[in-house]
Amino acid sequence: MVHVLLVGFYINTPLKYVLWIAYTVFWILLLFYVRLFKPLLLLRKPYQVSQVSAERGNAWTLQIKPAGHAGMRFQPGQFAWLTFGRSPFSETEHPFSFSSNAEHSDSSTFTIKELGDFTRTVKDLPVGQRIYVDGPFGIMSTDQFPDATSFVLVAGGIGIAPMMSMIRTAAERSDTRPLKLFYATDNWEDATFREELEELTHKLKLDVVYVLRNPPEKWNGESGYITREILQRYMPQPRDEDSFEVFICGPQPLMNSVEQALVQLGVFIGSIHAERFDLV
């Protein structure tokens, strides 16, 4: 901005002058909000670890409760940025999807798979550990489509977490709309939440299609990867714009191939919604 003012050419008209000043003020205010005002708000509404439980597939469910406040409301499928044990002014944040029922704000869960240096420490978090939660964020949620007649969920690996939030919330609300879940995982033992999903099939119009990369002997289900042929066999009909909404979360190769296959099968592209964390 100093360069602009000294050169003078860029502000040689009143409109240019106002534009550049407004542009500069905007970024200063944004920096102030992100680095000072918002952390101060988070500091006033901390959370603490209430439980850490092991799940199938080398994953851990982190349960947190608000410390001295009412908690937050979120939509099933959304995510939040978590800061562990540090000041909310820290730049070290981690995005994780909610895996819990969205109907209760007094407790929330995030199911996290051990994939890196940080995620390997989740299981060691002590009860009472202070956590700051920035969120919720994201629009990949069944709540965004109250008029939808049914939903198709496609999960790969720990991408099952936001899908469980949607399914658990549907069960809590006694939602009668059909749910079709395609769940890709390495093997049967690593199928996170498989026991709970079995129970939920008796409470909801939920149909689960497991796709195992390394199936056990005498496996009668689908194996390999979620392909167009597998989707073709189980996807509901018809597949026009108003038929159903599709949500996808998992490894990038899975998401890319499933999106392409769905379009080839005639699914309306505006009905396909994906949660991608590759930018963060």
N, C-alpha and C positions, 0 to 999 in steps of 0.2 A: 504493500500500500504506500509505503514511503517512496518507493521507486515510481509508482504511478503519479504521486503528487509532484515529485521533482521534475519528471519528464513533462507533465502538463498536457501532452497531446491526447492522452486517454480521457481527460476530463475537461476538454475545451468547450463543452456545452453544458448547460445546467442539468440536462437529463442524464448525461454521462456521469456527472459529478454525483448526483443523487444515487444512481445505480451502483457505483463503486463504493460509496459510503455505506449504503444499505447492505451490499454484499459483504463488506468487512464486518459490520456490526452483527449480521446474522451469524457468521462463523465464530465470532467472539462469544456471543450468547450461547451458541450450541456447545462450544467447548466448556463454558461455565456450567451449563446444565449437566453435561455428561460427566465431567470430572469433579464437580463440587456439589451442585444441588441434588442430583439424583443419589449419589452415595450417602448424602446426609439423610435422605428419606429412607434408604435401606438401613442405615444405622439405627433408626428409630423403630424398625420392624424386623428384628432378627428372628431366626429360627434355630432350633436345636435338634440334634439327632436323638430320636427316641428308640430306634431299633435298626439293626442291619441283619438281614437274613439271607441265607444262601439259596440260590435257585439253580435249576438245571442249566447246563450250557456255560458253566464257569461265569455265572452272572450273580449279582448281588442286588437285593432290593433295599434301598435306603429310605427309611421312613423318617419324616421330619414333622415337627409340630411348632406352631408359632409360639414365640416366647413373649408373653405379655401383650398380645394383640389378637385380633379376630382372624388372622390369616388372610388368604387371598382366594378369590373365585377364579376358576379357569374353565376353559372348554375342553372336553375330551379330545386328545390328539395334540394339544399344544405343548410347548416346551418352555423352559426357563434357564437362565444363566445362574450357575451356582458358584459362590466363592466360599471356600472352606477355611475356617480358622484364621483368616486374615481380615484386615480392615476392608470394608466395601470400597475403599479408595484404591485398592489393589487393581492392577490391570489383568491379573490372572483369574479369568472366569472360564467356566466350562458349561456348554449347553447340553441339557439332557431333557428328554421327553417325560412328561408325567405318565405314570403307569396306573395311577389310582383312579378311583371313582371321582368324578367331578362334582358330585352332589354334596360333598362334605369338605368344608374349608378348615376344619379343626385338625386335619392331618393329611399329608400328601406323601406319595411315594414316587421314587424314580428307580427304575431297574437298569443297572449299569453292568455291562460286560467288561471283563478284564481284557483290554486290548492294548494298553500302553502303560507308561511309567506311572501316570496319575491314577488311572482306573484300577491299577493293582493295589492301591492304598485304600480304596473305599471300604473293603472288608475290615480294615483296622481302625476305622473311625470310632471313637468311644461315644457311648451314650452321654448326651449333654454337650457334645461338641457344637460350638456356635457356627451357624451357616447363614449366609446372606443370599436371598433369592430375588433375582431381578426378572420379573415377568408378570404375567404370561405373555408369550409371543406365538406367532404362527396362526394360520387360518386353515390348516388341514384338520378339519373337525366336522363330525356329523352335525354339530349344532349349527354349522353354516348353511345347512340344507334341511330346514324343518319340513319342507314339502316333499322331500324325496320319498319314493315308495320302497326302496331297498338300497343296500350298500354292499359293495365288494371291497374287501380288504386284502392287500397283498403285502406280506411281511417276509423279510429275509433276516435271519439271525436275530440280533437284539432289536431289529425294527419291529418286533412284536410288542414292544413297550407301549407306544402310542395306540396301537390297535387294542391292547388290553384295556387301556383307559376308555376307549370308545365302547368296547363290549361290556365292561363292568358297569359303566354308566347306563347303558341300555338296559341291563338287568335291574339296576336300582330303580329305573323309571318304568319298569315293566313294558318296555317298548316292544311292540308286536311286529315291527317291520323286519323282513328277512335280512340276514347277514351271511355272506359267503366269505370265508377266510381261507386264502391260500397261504400256507406257512412253509417256507423253505428253510431247512436246517441241515447240518452235516449228518447227523444220525439221530436215531430215536431217543437215545439217552440225553441228547443235548436239546431236546424240544422243551424250551422254557415254558412253564405254565400249562403243560399238557394235561395234567390232572384237573386243574381248575377249568380248562377249556372243555373237558369231557363233562364236567358237572354243569357248565353253562349251556351245553347243547340241550339239556333237559329243561332249562328255564327260558330259553330264547329260541327263536327260529334261526338258530345258528348251525351252519354246516361248515365243517373244517376239512380242508384238503391238505394233507401233509405231503411235501415233496422232499424226500431224503436223498442227499448226495451219496451217502454210503449206507444203504438200507441193510437191515439184518436179514438173515436167512428166513425164507418163507414169508417175506414181506409182500403183502397183497396190494399195497398202495402205490402211489406214484414215486418215481425215483429220478435222479439226475437233477435237472434244473427246471424252473418254471418256463415252459416253452409255449409257443402259440398253440400247439396241439393240445397240451394240457388245459390251457385256458379255454380252448374251443369245446372241450368235453364237459366242462363244469360251469362255464359262464351262463348266467340267466339270459332268457330271451324276453322281449325283443331287445335290441341294442341301439335304439335311437336316442335322441337327445334327452327325453324325459323318462328313460327307463330306470336308471340307477346311477349312483355316484361311486367312483372308484378312488381308493386311497392306497398309496404305495409308500413303503418305507423300508430301507435295507441298504445293502452295499450298492455302490453306484452302477456296476455292471448289471446287476439284477434289475435295478430301476430303469435303466436305459432300455434293456431288452424287453421288459414287460410293457413299457410305454409304447414301444414300436409294435409289439405284437397286438396290443389292444387296438391300436389305430388300424392295423391290417385286418382285424376282425370286425371292423365297422363300429367300434365304440366311439361315441362323440368325444372329440378331443377336449372339449370344455368340461366334460364330466370326469376327467382324469386329474387327480391331485396328488402331488408328491412332496414329501418332506426331505429336503437335501441339506446335509450339514457340511458339504465339501467346502463351502466358502468360509466356514468358521473353524 
